[in-house]
Amino acid sequence: MRVIMITLMLAGVTQAGALFPSKSHAGSHALELSLESCNHAKAFAKLVLEKRSFAVPLSFYESINFISPAAMEIVFEAYEADLATGVSEQQEAALKFSEKGFQQCIEISC
């Protein structure tokens, strides 16, 4: 009888542990969200720099009400960056700029 009670208690504790999320799960979820956010920032940085090469004025971005203040920082940094002359150079500059923004985001978030 005692063995049956212990077995039932262990089964109940195991099931309860599976139902309630742990702190480690919450931590890994927060890290996953941070990385996803940084990936979005990277894509946004690349897009802004590419649009800048097509002569999209800074006033276009100033008229947008961004939720994140980091978005305007990315825009300002993109407009301060030197533009390359060739198409391949512009694409390479956009990639480097977005990677730099991604690394900064990772340093801040993680």
HELIX and SHEET records of a PDB file:
HELIX    1   1 ARG A    2  LEU A   19  1                                  18    
HELIX    2   2 LYS A   23  SER A   53  1                                  31    
HELIX    3   3 LEU A   58  GLU A   62  1                                   5    
HELIX    4   4 PRO A   69  GLU A   80  1                                  12    
HELIX    5   5 VAL A   87  SER A  109  1                                  23    
END                                                                             
